[in-house]
Each structure stands twice: as C-alpha cells, then as structure tokens.
Amino acid sequence: MLKKKPAIRKIVSYGFVLLVLLFIFSMYFAPDMMIAVTNQVWALCGW
C-alpha cells in the first residue's frame, strides 16, 4: 500500500504536465483548430 501512493502521484503529475504542455501547444500553434473543435463540440451538443 505504501508503494502504490508515489506511483499514483507520479501518474497524476505526468498527466498534469502533459495537459499543460498540450494547452500551451494548442494556444500557440493551433487557435483556428481549437475554434473548429469548439464549434464541433457545440454542434454535437445540439446548440
């Protein structure tokens, strides 16, 4: 049980870092793609 906590913490921290990097990449490289994805999400939700 004690060996499992750092692994969970490591997975969560890796996921958070990956999310931040993906956010920075999308803000810098692909604003038009993000607008298109947002519009598609709204269309799939029925708005």
TAWO-V819501 format. One line per field, one symbol per residue. ss: DSSP state (a for helix, b for strand, c for the rest). burial: b if it has 24 or more other ideal C-beta (glycine too) atoms within 12 Angstrom, else e. A space follows every 50 residues. Layout:
# TAWO-V819501
ss = ???
burial = ???
This chain:
# TAWO-V819501
ss = caaaaaaaaaaaaaaaaaaaaaaaaaaaacaaaaaaaaaaaaaaacc
burial = eeeeeeeeeeeeeeeeeeeeeeeeeeeeeeeeeeeeeeeeeeeeeee
